[in-house]
Amino acid sequence: MDLQKSKQLYPFYQKELVPEIEILEEDRKKIVKKMTIIGVVLAVLVIPLFFIVEELDTMIFPIVIAAVIFGGALHYFSKDYACEFKENVLQKIVNYIDPNLSYIPTMCISEGQFMHSGIFRKGIDRYNGDDFVEGTVGSTKIEFSEIHAEYETRDSKGRRSHHTIFKGLFFVGDFNKHFKTDTYVLPDQAERFLGSIGGMLQGVNKQYGELVKMEDPVFEKEFVVYGEDQIEARYILSPALMERITKFRKKSGARISLSFKGSKVYIAIPFAKNLFEPSVFSTILDFKPVKEFFDDFALMIDIVEDLNLNTRIWTKK
């Protein structure tokens, strides 16, 4: 990210964003008032039950019902506010970072692309996402969005439960090289927790191909590499690229996964929270949350620079 852009963010915020946010702030206050009334009404209905009902287990049902009503009301009243915030504020932040990028709040990376990356092998039963960004950074085409992929289980009574396969930011970038085989860089959790035993277990995992041992000890502590071709895997993961991946992992603070397939690099960056959603219960008329939105977008866009994707050391064939 251009340091000048980062330094000039506050003047940009004051001039371009504050007028939009001030309008949205009035809407946010109205939502908070409505939610406060709903919260008080629900509390008045539920709290007396604590003095009437003797068994605590019996209280679970009305508490759950109250929480569902409150959550549903919050979603209903805040959805238009969130849409306007994204269109009027986040759109400007993305354009400020790089005018060659397009931001489409309601779109996401397709399920087909997500599965094609090969990073996640579990069948998906529920898939959604938003905050899609696409465009060109320098010479490199990129796209990314938030994704939440889940699988479904049923208990003995047929009740359904959904479990997260992946939740976070998913990035697709042009690598300007057509790979003959697939290479995967995954978090090295086995060796991290099990030491030498974990290292032996890595070789047993064949679903991603053969284990590829790398010569960078710092990289090896963080990641495990699998590929169908040992030579090509090492060709792709040059010492410089391994160092850059390690630095990006520390910068993101997440246990990232990568795959190199076709002519693209796919990067999955898990996050527990939704990154680009404005909070209704705290003012956005403050530079700090705006800076956080800027930093989250910049983290993804900077992947091109962090991994040196604009340096055309290969040509596609």
ZIMO-V327798 format. One record per backbone hydrogen bond with DSSP energy under -0.5 kcal/mol. NH is the residue of the N-H (numbers start at 1). CO is the residue of the C=O. Records with the same first field share a line. If there is no record, write none. Layout:
NH=CO, CO
//
This chain:
5=2
6=2
7=3
8=4
9=6
12=8
13=9
14=10
15=11
16=12
17=12, 13
18=13
21=17
22=18
23=19
24=20
25=21
26=22, 23
27=23
28=24
29=25
30=26
31=27
32=28
33=29
34=30
35=31
36=32
37=33
38=34
39=35
40=36
41=37
42=38
43=39
44=40
45=41
46=42
47=43
48=44
49=46
50=46, 47
51=48
52=48
53=49
56=54
58=55
59=56
60=56, 57
62=58
63=59
64=60
65=61
66=62
67=63
68=64
69=65
70=66
71=67
72=68
73=69
74=70
75=71
76=72
77=73
78=74
79=75
82=78
83=79
84=80
85=81
86=82
87=83
88=84
89=85
90=85
91=86
93=89
94=90
95=91
96=92
97=93
98=94
101=98
102=134
104=102, 132
105=103
107=104
114=110
115=111
116=112
117=113
118=115
125=150
126=150
128=148
130=146
131=105
132=104
133=144
134=102
135=142
136=100
137=140
138=136
139=137
140=137
141=139
142=135
143=172
144=133
145=170
146=130
147=168
148=128
149=166
150=126
151=163
153=161
155=159
158=155
161=153
163=151
165=149
166=149
168=147
169=269
170=145
171=267
172=143
173=265
174=141
175=263
176=263
179=177, 262
183=260
184=226
185=258
186=184, 224
188=222
189=187
192=188
193=189
194=190
195=191
197=194
198=194
199=195
200=196
201=197
202=198
203=199, 200
204=200, 201
205=201, 202
206=204
209=206
210=227
212=225
213=211
217=215
220=216
221=217
222=218, 219
223=219
224=186
225=212
226=184
227=210
228=182
233=229
234=230
235=231
236=232
237=233
238=236
242=238
243=239
244=240
245=241
246=242
247=243
248=244
249=245
250=246
251=247
252=248
253=249
254=249
256=254
257=268
258=185
259=266
260=183
261=259, 264
263=261
264=261
265=173
266=259
267=171
268=257
269=169, 267
270=268
271=167
275=273
277=274
278=276
286=284
290=286
291=287
292=288
293=289
294=290
295=291
296=292
297=293
298=294
299=295
300=296
301=297
302=298
303=300
304=301
306=302
307=303
308=305
309=304
310=304
311=308
312=310
313=311
//
